[in-house]
Amino acid sequence: MTEQSAAVPSGKPTSYSRVTLSRIMTAIDVNLYGTVHGGVLMKFVDDVAGAAAARHSGGTAVTAAIDEILFVEPVRVGDLVHAHAQVNWTGQTSMEVGVKVVAERWDTAEDEPIRVATAYLVFVAVDVAGAPREVRPVLPETPHDERRFREAEIRREHRLARRRAIQRARASG
């Protein structure tokens, strides 16, 4: 293997990783309260985020963490739901993917879609043996992308600080 082929590919703009998945929610998606089960939305979020991570990294990427998921509005049977994802930040082998979920209400289809959930997930790019592999840098294109990149760095710092604090507490206890 030459040094050139082992090098990390050049960066890709934020827009390169953007993915949208859409589906109509059905009766099999409903919880005991008559709205779409949060787990159904979580899987949908993970699916779209995984597609964005794989696109950006140029191969397999696995979910390492769900940093945050907020359910803002309930989703109902018949709603057309769209999940929009993009890579916000990249490290050496990991990526943060942001997801926004919106719904078009079946009974008010002419209204603007409403935001129903947001999430931040961490993915690690892996090779065929399942070992972490390097990912290309993400290149923010707009002020909005740059803000998302900075906020992703803050979430990463908090995640790592929390992990260190827990490890210290376990070691001293």
VMD Tcl script that draws the C-alpha trace (Angstrom):
set ca {
  {0.00 0.00 0.00}
  {1.41 3.39 -0.92}
  {1.36 6.40 1.38}
  {-0.97 8.19 -1.00}
  {-3.63 5.45 -0.93}
  {-3.44 5.26 2.88}
  {-3.97 9.02 3.27}
  {-7.29 10.41 4.46}
  {-9.39 11.59 1.50}
  {-9.76 15.34 1.07}
  {-12.60 17.05 2.90}
  {-16.18 17.22 1.68}
  {-18.61 20.12 2.07}
  {-21.46 19.81 4.53}
  {-23.97 19.57 1.69}
  {-22.33 16.36 0.42}
  {-23.62 14.39 3.41}
  {-27.19 15.71 3.45}
  {-29.84 13.01 3.29}
  {-33.63 13.09 3.62}
  {-35.82 10.07 4.32}
  {-39.61 10.29 4.26}
  {-42.41 7.94 5.26}
  {-46.09 7.95 6.12}
  {-46.76 6.83 9.68}
  {-49.25 3.96 9.95}
  {-51.31 2.17 12.60}
  {-48.46 -0.27 13.32}
  {-46.33 2.70 14.50}
  {-48.74 3.75 17.26}
  {-48.16 3.57 21.02}
  {-50.81 3.13 23.74}
  {-51.64 6.85 23.61}
  {-52.59 6.85 19.93}
  {-49.52 8.71 18.71}
  {-46.44 7.37 16.95}
  {-44.13 5.52 19.34}
  {-40.90 7.35 20.20}
  {-38.93 4.21 19.37}
  {-40.25 4.27 15.81}
  {-39.02 7.85 15.45}
  {-35.68 6.94 17.07}
  {-35.09 4.18 14.51}
  {-36.06 6.56 11.71}
  {-33.59 9.13 13.08}
  {-30.83 6.49 13.33}
  {-31.51 5.31 9.76}
  {-31.22 8.78 8.21}
  {-28.20 9.70 10.36}
  {-26.48 6.44 9.36}
  {-27.05 7.20 5.70}
  {-25.51 10.68 6.10}
  {-22.51 9.26 8.02}
  {-21.94 6.53 5.43}
  {-22.19 9.02 2.58}
  {-19.70 11.40 4.20}
  {-17.24 8.71 5.28}
  {-17.42 6.79 2.02}
  {-18.30 3.49 3.67}
  {-19.69 1.78 6.72}
  {-20.32 3.90 9.80}
  {-21.86 2.62 13.03}
  {-23.83 4.42 15.73}
  {-21.59 5.09 18.74}
  {-23.91 7.34 20.75}
  {-27.12 9.27 20.64}
  {-26.05 12.51 22.23}
  {-29.51 14.02 22.40}
  {-32.99 13.51 21.05}
  {-35.83 15.92 21.68}
  {-39.44 15.10 20.88}
  {-41.12 18.46 20.34}
  {-44.57 17.54 18.99}
  {-46.43 14.23 18.76}
  {-46.63 12.45 15.41}
  {-49.94 10.92 14.36}
  {-51.01 8.12 12.07}
  {-51.22 9.43 8.52}
  {-48.58 12.14 8.99}
  {-45.95 12.32 6.26}
  {-42.70 12.55 8.20}
  {-39.38 13.78 6.77}
  {-36.05 13.28 8.54}
  {-33.23 15.56 7.34}
  {-29.64 14.72 8.34}
  {-26.16 16.10 7.76}
  {-22.69 15.64 9.19}
  {-22.00 18.62 11.47}
  {-18.50 17.76 12.68}
  {-15.75 15.22 12.10}
  {-12.90 13.96 14.23}
  {-10.29 11.39 13.30}
  {-12.70 8.44 13.08}
  {-15.97 9.86 14.42}
  {-18.66 12.18 13.12}
  {-21.57 14.05 14.66}
  {-24.73 13.92 12.60}
  {-27.57 16.36 13.23}
  {-31.14 15.33 12.41}
  {-34.28 17.44 12.12}
  {-37.62 15.64 11.84}
  {-40.68 17.44 10.46}
  {-44.22 16.26 9.82}
  {-46.87 17.19 7.30}
  {-50.19 16.60 9.05}
  {-52.50 14.42 6.98}
  {-55.53 16.55 7.88}
  {-53.87 19.92 7.21}
  {-51.64 18.99 4.29}
  {-51.53 22.54 2.94}
  {-49.88 23.86 6.13}
  {-46.12 24.11 6.49}
  {-44.46 21.02 7.98}
  {-43.95 21.28 11.74}
  {-40.79 20.31 13.60}
  {-41.47 17.21 15.67}
  {-37.98 16.13 16.79}
  {-34.28 16.95 16.68}
  {-31.32 14.73 17.47}
  {-27.54 14.57 17.53}
  {-25.83 11.22 16.99}
  {-22.19 10.16 16.97}
  {-21.01 7.67 14.38}
  {-17.67 5.94 13.94}
  {-16.44 4.94 10.50}
  {-15.33 1.30 10.41}
  {-13.50 -0.93 7.95}
  {-14.59 -4.42 6.85}
  {-13.09 -5.93 10.04}
  {-15.07 -3.47 12.20}
  {-12.02 -1.45 13.24}
  {-12.29 2.36 13.30}
  {-10.99 4.07 10.16}
  {-10.18 7.68 9.44}
  {-12.82 9.97 7.99}
  {-12.41 12.94 5.72}
  {-12.96 16.36 7.30}
  {-16.31 18.06 6.90}
  {-16.07 21.54 5.39}
  {-18.81 23.90 6.64}
  {-20.18 25.98 3.78}
  {-22.42 28.57 5.41}
  {-22.53 30.52 8.68}
  {-25.28 28.10 9.76}
  {-22.98 25.12 9.07}
  {-20.13 26.83 10.95}
  {-22.42 27.37 13.97}
  {-23.45 23.72 13.90}
  {-19.77 22.70 13.73}
  {-18.91 24.83 16.80}
  {-21.91 23.53 18.73}
  {-20.89 19.95 17.87}
  {-17.47 20.61 19.37}
  {-19.14 21.83 22.59}
  {-21.29 18.68 22.76}
  {-18.16 16.55 22.23}
  {-16.27 18.36 25.00}
  {-19.21 17.82 27.38}
  {-19.54 14.15 26.43}
  {-15.81 13.53 27.05}
  {-15.80 15.53 30.32}
  {-18.81 13.54 31.58}
  {-17.05 10.26 30.68}
  {-13.88 11.34 32.54}
  {-15.88 12.44 35.61}
  {-17.69 9.10 35.76}
  {-14.42 7.18 35.40}
  {-12.86 9.24 38.25}
  {-15.91 8.61 40.45}
  {-15.76 4.87 39.79}
  {-12.02 4.75 40.50}
  {-12.41 6.55 43.84}
  {-15.49 4.60 44.96}
}
mol new
graphics top color blue
foreach p $ca { graphics top sphere $p radius 0.5 }
foreach p [lrange $ca 0 end-1] q [lrange $ca 1 end] { graphics top cylinder $p $q radius 0.2 }
display resetview
